[in-house]
Amino acid sequence: MSDFSVNEMLEMQRKLQDKYKDKWEKICPETGKNKLLWMIGEIGEVIDIVKQNGGTKACEDAEIRAHLVEEMADVLMYYNDVLLCYGITADELKQAYTEKFERNMKRW
């Protein structure tokens, strides 16, 4: 399987948002906060899996790992919604990430 790019995730998320535009909140800066809160809820579900099972078991037990990966996908879906809400492109994200990486490489 090839790498899964931010652009691919954003395109998939756009399709989901378009399909459910009459049922879900509109993608716009005003709903970005709500998408962030939903993402935090999903992060909480990831934390619960690790907390309840331990990190090693969450990695090694196939059923628990599948649940962990599914919840991580939920986190990424909301993350991509946030990017869409604020119009953040994959290129902007790459630039900011790279700059932050470079600063952190020189930090200590």
C-alpha positions as CSV (number, residue, x, y, z in Angstrom):
1,M,0.0,0.0,0.0
2,S,1.3,3.5,-0.9
3,D,1.5,6.4,1.5
4,F,-1.8,8.1,2.3
5,S,-1.4,11.8,1.6
6,V,-3.1,14.8,3.2
7,N,-4.5,15.7,-0.2
8,E,-6.1,12.3,-0.5
9,M,-7.7,12.6,3.0
10,L,-8.9,16.1,2.2
11,E,-10.5,15.0,-1.0
12,M,-12.3,12.1,0.7
13,Q,-13.4,14.4,3.5
14,R,-14.8,16.9,0.9
15,K,-16.8,14.0,-0.7
16,L,-18.2,13.1,2.7
17,Q,-19.1,16.7,3.5
18,D,-20.7,17.1,0.1
19,K,-22.8,13.9,0.5
20,Y,-24.1,14.9,3.9
21,K,-24.3,18.7,3.4
22,D,-27.9,18.6,4.3
23,K,-27.4,16.6,7.5
24,W,-24.0,17.8,8.9
25,E,-22.7,21.2,9.9
26,K,-21.5,23.4,7.1
27,I,-17.7,23.5,6.5
28,C,-16.8,27.0,7.3
29,P,-14.6,28.9,9.8
30,E,-17.6,29.3,12.2
31,T,-17.9,25.5,12.6
32,G,-14.2,24.9,13.0
33,K,-14.4,25.1,16.8
34,N,-17.1,22.4,16.8
35,K,-15.0,20.1,14.6
36,L,-12.1,20.6,17.0
37,L,-14.3,19.6,19.9
38,W,-15.5,16.5,18.1
39,M,-11.9,15.7,17.3
40,I,-10.9,16.0,21.0
41,G,-13.8,13.6,21.8
42,E,-12.3,11.0,19.3
43,I,-8.9,11.5,20.8
44,G,-10.5,10.7,24.2
45,E,-11.7,7.4,22.7
46,V,-8.2,6.6,21.5
47,I,-6.9,7.4,25.0
48,D,-9.5,5.1,26.6
49,I,-8.4,2.2,24.4
50,V,-4.8,2.6,25.5
51,K,-5.7,3.3,29.1
52,Q,-7.9,0.2,29.4
53,N,-5.6,-2.2,27.6
54,G,-2.1,-0.8,27.9
55,G,0.0,0.3,25.0
56,T,1.6,-3.1,24.3
57,K,-1.7,-4.9,24.2
58,A,-3.2,-2.1,22.0
59,C,-0.4,-2.7,19.6
60,E,-0.3,-6.5,19.6
61,D,-3.9,-7.7,20.1
62,A,-5.5,-7.7,16.6
63,E,-9.0,-6.9,17.8
64,I,-7.9,-4.1,20.1
65,R,-5.5,-2.7,17.5
66,A,-8.3,-2.7,14.8
67,H,-10.4,-0.6,17.2
68,L,-7.5,1.7,18.0
69,V,-6.8,2.2,14.3
70,E,-10.5,2.9,13.6
71,E,-10.6,5.5,16.3
72,M,-7.4,7.1,14.9
73,A,-9.2,7.3,11.6
74,D,-12.0,9.2,13.3
75,V,-9.5,11.6,14.7
76,L,-8.0,12.2,11.3
77,M,-11.5,12.7,9.7
78,Y,-12.2,15.5,12.2
79,Y,-8.7,16.8,11.7
80,N,-9.3,17.1,8.0
81,D,-12.7,18.7,8.6
82,V,-10.8,21.3,10.7
83,L,-8.3,21.9,7.8
84,L,-11.3,22.3,5.4
85,C,-13.1,24.7,7.8
86,Y,-10.1,27.0,7.9
87,G,-9.1,26.5,4.3
88,I,-5.7,25.1,5.2
89,T,-4.0,23.4,2.3
90,A,-1.7,20.4,2.3
91,D,1.1,22.7,1.0
92,E,0.6,25.2,3.9
93,L,0.6,22.4,6.4
94,K,3.8,20.9,4.9
95,Q,5.5,24.3,5.0
96,A,4.5,24.9,8.6
97,Y,5.3,21.4,9.7
98,T,8.7,21.5,8.0
99,E,9.5,24.9,9.6
100,K,8.5,23.6,13.0
101,F,10.5,20.4,12.5
102,E,13.6,22.5,11.7
103,R,13.1,24.7,14.8
104,N,12.7,21.6,17.0
105,M,15.8,19.9,15.5
106,K,17.8,22.9,16.8
107,R,16.0,23.3,20.1
108,W,18.2,21.3,22.5
